[in-house]
């Protein structure tokens, strides 16, 4: 005669092969590990992209000239001086003027013309791009003139980006005050 203990009866009453909670815990653990790996990969990729796109074109020197203040209705110039300080030619593709904020420089002025004339200009949200596409030989300098007219009174500012391929040299803040007539 066999004597069954209470533990034998408990084991017999638990269905065999029902490991739901074990699999759920393993699945949650795997999800946590995959999420952590995803964050690491995304973070490393973001740092890589920022490192690449955050680089400036080598051998491009940029200076600008802009009056501190003008009268509304007055025409004036934004002069960019682009210099190639290297020993090989490069092409400046685009020149961007910032229009991202309500007080950006383009909120107070209109562009009348450029010298040399730009191939075209277009806007994407936050930026007005002027397609330049001109070579600057090694050791040479080019000037770009934006003829502007003050149309709105106030204080305005923004950035300017000069692109050589996918790399940009940025002037972080260019500002002007436009006074009433």
C-alpha positions, 0 to 999 in steps of 0.5 A, a space after each residue: 500500500 502506497 501512502 501519498 503525501 500532500 505534496 504529491 497531491 499538489 503536484 498532481 493537481 497542477 497541469 503539466 506543461 502550463 508554464 505561462 508565468 515562466 514564459 511571460 517573465 522570459 519574454 519581458 526580460 527579452 523585451 527589456 534587453 532588446 529595448 536597451 540594445 535599441 536605445 544603445 544603437 539609436 544613441 550611437 547612431 545619433 552621435 555618429 550623425 551629429 558628428 558627421 553633420 555637425 562638422 564644418 567644411 574645412 578651409 572655408 572662412 566666412 565673414 559678414 558685414 551688416 549694419 546694426 540698425 536701419 530705418 524702415 523702408 531703407 535698402 541695405 546690404 548683407 555682405 558675405 566674404 567666403 574664403 578658401 584657405 585650403 589648397 584645393 577647390 571646393 563648391 559652395 552649394 547653398 547659402 541659408 538665411 534663418 527664418 525659423 523664429 518670428 523675430 528672424 531677420 527675414 521677418 523684418 526684411 525682404 531680399 531684393 536681389 543677390 550678387 552674384 544672382 542665385 540660381 534659385 531660392 526656396 523655402 523649407 520650414 525655418 530656412 530660406 535657401 539660396 542656391 549658389 553652386 559656385 566654385 572657390 579655387 584654393 586661396 581665393 575669396 568670393 563676395 556675395 551681396 544680399 540687397 535687402 529692404 527693411 519692411 518691419 520695425 523691430 529687432 531681428 536676428 538669425 543664423 546664416 549657413 554656408 554649405 559645401 556638400 552636406 557640411 555647413 559653416 554657420 554664423 550663429 547670430 546675425 542681428 539688426 534693428 529696424 527703426 520707424 521712419 
